[in-house]
Amino acid sequence: MRILPLLLLGLVLCTCDRASVSSAVAGQAEQPLHILEGAAMGTYYRVTYLGDTIPALKNSLDSLLDAYNQELSAWVPGSKINAFNESESGISLAGTEHFIPNLTLARAISEKTGGAYDPTVGPLVKYWGFGTAEKRTDADGDPAEIARLLKLVGIEKLQLDGEFLRKPPGVELNLNASAKGYGVDLLSQLLSQRGRPDHLIDIGGEMRGGGQKNGRPWNVAIRLPDENRAKVASAGTLPLSGGRAIATSGNYLDYYKVEGKTLSHTIDPRTGKVERNRLLSASVLAPDCATADAYATACLVLGPEEALELINTQPELEGYFIILNQNDELETVTTDGLKE
């Protein structure tokens, strides 16, 4: 374990040398590198690819993300997921492309994490003042109300009958924990379909590296900022190539303080309470970014010991965690496959 300076309170990711091209493999000419940027999912996207320029690529990227948002963004009025949440007993998903794949992924990861990841936790997220809800004025909450809302939580309450997704009244679905990751995967697929397999996709720090960067892996730098977004330090790099993806979840930015206590956006679906354990930041590497995204959320709920055990038992996953140890020092802990 490497001890890190205490002022560094989390981990997000950025590209290394994003404006430069790596040295080509001996005897091979370098391909030109192009970067496109835009807004998506309440954050940014950045697409880096090698090869000839693709005409009107940005329009294609924006159209693909817009179509996805129309199905699964809680921030888009009239989206399919908002229609589902506002319904009494469910809606038809006929004509949707992304809804069922996201739901299927959520079911699988919820089962594998023992319910630490559950996309029906939305009512409790709102109760604790996150998402579209107002911040609370008390820090502890009402046990009776928490118990009532817990009865609405559980992905097993959702039943897919053909193309009709059924639910009990009051149950809501929020797939934001894998939304950015799924968006990354969509853009990566688009680049491959357009004949540009060598690319790096980044949506708000969730990334997927397709192919290579002129014969070398896409290197992703690990950033360890404190709660001030402007303060950033680097602690090494991780390689991404061949479609490998990485996603990070942390408690160091989405939080607020009330009555001298810190409330973070990580809500334990099993207890209904805000989860504040020694795991400050969890990064998960996976074959696709949606999977990495959802597992990273589950890891924050589980805490460092259970998260490490979980990821080590999944051969397709790796984890890079930052914890606050018993001496109030930051340590990096990695799964077996990332150990030096």
Secondary structure as the mmCIF struct_conf table of DSSP 4:
data_model
#
loop_
_struct_conf.conf_type_id
_struct_conf.id
_struct_conf.beg_label_comp_id
_struct_conf.beg_label_asym_id
_struct_conf.beg_label_seq_id
_struct_conf.end_label_comp_id
_struct_conf.end_label_asym_id
_struct_conf.end_label_seq_id
STRN STRN1 ARG A 2 LEU A 4
TURN_TY1_P TURN_TY1_P1 LEU A 6 LEU A 7
STRN STRN2 VAL A 12 THR A 15
BEND BEND1 CYS A 16 ASP A 17
TURN_TY1_P TURN_TY1_P2 ARG A 18 ALA A 19
BEND BEND2 SER A 20 SER A 20
HELX_LH_PP_P HELX_LH_PP_P1 SER A 22 VAL A 25
TURN_TY1_P TURN_TY1_P3 ALA A 26 GLY A 27
BEND BEND3 GLN A 28 GLN A 28
HELX_LH_PP_P HELX_LH_PP_P2 ALA A 29 PRO A 32
STRN STRN3 LEU A 33 ALA A 40
TURN_TY1_P TURN_TY1_P4 MET A 41 GLY A 42
STRN STRN4 THR A 43 LEU A 50
BEND BEND4 GLY A 51 ASP A 52
HELX_LH_PP_P HELX_LH_PP_P3 THR A 53 ILE A 54
TURN_TY1_P TURN_TY1_P5 PRO A 55 ALA A 56
HELX_RH_AL_P HELX_RH_AL_P1 LEU A 57 LEU A 72
TURN_TY1_P TURN_TY1_P6 ALA A 74 TRP A 75
BEND BEND5 VAL A 76 VAL A 76
TURN_TY1_P TURN_TY1_P7 PRO A 77 GLY A 78
HELX_RH_AL_P HELX_RH_AL_P2 LYS A 80 GLU A 86
BEND BEND6 SER A 87 SER A 89
STRN STRN5 GLY A 90 SER A 92
TURN_TY1_P TURN_TY1_P8 ALA A 94 GLY A 95
BEND BEND7 GLU A 97 HIS A 98
HELX_RH_AL_P HELX_RH_AL_P3 PHE A 99 LYS A 112
TURN_TY1_P TURN_TY1_P9 THR A 113 GLY A 115
BEND BEND8 ALA A 116 TYR A 117
TURN_TY1_P TURN_TY1_P10 PRO A 119 THR A 120
HELX_RH_AL_P HELX_RH_AL_P4 GLY A 122 TYR A 127
TURN_TY1_P TURN_TY1_P11 TRP A 128 GLY A 129
TURN_TY1_P TURN_TY1_P12 GLY A 131 THR A 132
BEND BEND9 ALA A 133 ALA A 133
HELX_LH_PP_P HELX_LH_PP_P4 GLU A 134 ARG A 136
BEND BEND10 THR A 137 THR A 137
BEND BEND11 ALA A 139 ASP A 140
HELX_RH_AL_P HELX_RH_AL_P5 PRO A 143 LEU A 150
TURN_TY1_P TURN_TY1_P13 LYS A 151 LEU A 152
HELX_RH_3T_P HELX_RH_3T_P1 ILE A 155 LYS A 157
STRN STRN6 GLN A 159 ASP A 161
TURN_TY1_P TURN_TY1_P14 GLY A 162 GLU A 163
STRN STRN7 PHE A 164 ARG A 166
TURN_TY1_P TURN_TY1_P15 PRO A 169 GLY A 170
HELX_RH_AL_P HELX_RH_AL_P6 ASN A 176 GLN A 193
TURN_TY1_P TURN_TY1_P16 ARG A 194 GLY A 195
BEND BEND12 ASP A 198 ASP A 198
STRN STRN8 HIS A 199 ILE A 203
TURN_TY1_P TURN_TY1_P17 GLY A 204 GLY A 205
STRN STRN9 GLU A 206 GLY A 210
BEND BEND13 GLY A 211 GLY A 211
STRN STRN10 LYS A 213 LYS A 213
TURN_TY1_P TURN_TY1_P18 ASN A 214 GLY A 215
STRN STRN11 ARG A 216 ARG A 216
HELX_LH_PP_P HELX_LH_PP_P5 PRO A 217 PRO A 217
STRN STRN12 TRP A 218 ARG A 223
BEND BEND14 GLU A 227 ASN A 228
TURN_TY1_P TURN_TY1_P19 ARG A 229 ALA A 230
STRN STRN13 SER A 234 LEU A 240
TURN_TY1_P TURN_TY1_P20 GLY A 242 GLY A 243
STRN STRN14 ARG A 244 GLY A 250
BEND BEND15 ASN A 251 ASP A 254
STRN STRN15 TYR A 255 VAL A 258
TURN_TY1_P TURN_TY1_P21 GLU A 259 GLY A 260
STRN STRN16 LYS A 261 SER A 264
BEND BEND16 HIS A 265 HIS A 265
STRN STRN17 ILE A 267 ILE A 267
TURN_TY1_P TURN_TY1_P22 PRO A 269 THR A 271
BEND BEND17 LYS A 273 LYS A 273
STRN STRN18 VAL A 274 VAL A 274
BEND BEND18 ARG A 278 ARG A 278
STRN STRN19 LEU A 279 ALA A 286
BEND BEND19 PRO A 287 ASP A 288
HELX_RH_AL_P HELX_RH_AL_P7 CYS A 289 LEU A 302
HELX_RH_AL_P HELX_RH_AL_P8 PRO A 304 ASN A 312
TURN_TY1_P TURN_TY1_P23 THR A 313 THR A 313
TURN_TY1_P TURN_TY1_P24 PRO A 315 GLU A 316
STRN STRN20 GLU A 318 LEU A 324
TURN_TY1_P TURN_TY1_P25 GLN A 326 ASN A 327
BEND BEND20 ASP A 328 ASP A 328
STRN STRN21 LEU A 330 THR A 334
HELX_RH_3T_P HELX_RH_3T_P2 ASP A 336 LEU A 338
#
